[in-house]
């Protein structure tokens, strides 16, 4: 009797850009930005490294894809709702971005080292520019304000992540640190509001 099972194909392994990014995100959480390698991603999804290059030309493209994925999680239509106060919208966006970055230690370094030219990155920047226009800033000053806000967010995250990584790995971000982040953000927004009022 012929064993008809012998020629039956096994389960087909599927690979996609999203599967690669999920593997890269897991490596980012475990090993930090330096631990995200093509070889490591390939091992995580069970393929040869060359298979990853079918979807991403190099490691830099994988890292840019991670930045895009993370920023895609923080852009939301509620931030563009002009019926809401502009300060509330910036505070909500900044806090959400901070929370996302703190949930993925190492992501802050990716943002600092990435050109941020993908659609999600551009959308977050456009959202901030739109909110700042609602605050009364002209395009040039709005662009400067986006830069300053990014410095505050990424700088605060970098300090908090460094403490989490090197002092007590199991420690969570404290209410005091969140209060300090909010305090600094409020002072920035106070300055932007005053600047807008003086240039009406």
Secondary structure, 3 states (H helix, E strand, C coil): CCCHHHHCCCCCCCCCHHHHHHHHHHHHHHHCHHHCCHHHHHHHHCCCHHHHCCCCCCHHHHHHHHHHHHHHCCCCHHHHCCCCCHHHHHHHHHHHHHHHHHHCCCHHHHHHHCCCCCHHHHHHHHHHHHHHHHCCCCHHHHHHHHHHHHHHHHHHHHHHHHHHHHCCCCCCCCHHHHHHHHHHHHHHHHHHHHHHHHCC
